[in-house]
Amino acid sequence: MTISWGALALVAVVSLAVGVLVVVLVSLALVGLSAREPAASADAAEGTPTTRGRLSPAAGTATAAVCLLGAAAIVLYGLFLIVF
């Protein structure tokens, strides 16, 4: 029994890259969804930062949907490779 070290290293690198990609996509989806947060009210305490994201709520929702669909597609493809 021999081990193909090159193939094993390739699988390890691709697995790491895809794992990081899924985490980044979900993180970007959360950033996109945060654009839907309402602006801080005028009653906010002084000195409290009231910055708002640069995305409009519609653009943030669209960004989140695309990122989550991409992450779901990656996960489903991985499951497809395992099952079939």
Secondary structure in CASP SS format (residue, H / E / C, confidence):
PFRMAT SS
TARGET T0000
AUTHOR 0000-0000-0000
METHOD secondary structure of the structure
MODEL  1
M C 1.00
T C 1.00
I C 1.00
S C 1.00
W H 1.00
G H 1.00
A H 1.00
L H 1.00
A H 1.00
L H 1.00
V H 1.00
A H 1.00
V H 1.00
V H 1.00
S H 1.00
L H 1.00
A H 1.00
V H 1.00
G H 1.00
V H 1.00
L H 1.00
V H 1.00
V H 1.00
V H 1.00
L H 1.00
V H 1.00
S H 1.00
L H 1.00
A H 1.00
L H 1.00
V H 1.00
G H 1.00
L H 1.00
S H 1.00
A C 1.00
R C 1.00
E C 1.00
P C 1.00
A C 1.00
A C 1.00
S C 1.00
A C 1.00
D C 1.00
A C 1.00
A C 1.00
E C 1.00
G C 1.00
T C 1.00
P C 1.00
T C 1.00
T C 1.00
R C 1.00
G C 1.00
R C 1.00
L C 1.00
S C 1.00
P H 1.00
A H 1.00
A H 1.00
G H 1.00
T H 1.00
A H 1.00
T H 1.00
A H 1.00
A H 1.00
V H 1.00
C H 1.00
L H 1.00
L H 1.00
G H 1.00
A H 1.00
A H 1.00
A H 1.00
I H 1.00
V H 1.00
L H 1.00
Y H 1.00
G H 1.00
L H 1.00
F H 1.00
L H 1.00
I H 1.00
V H 1.00
F C 1.00
END
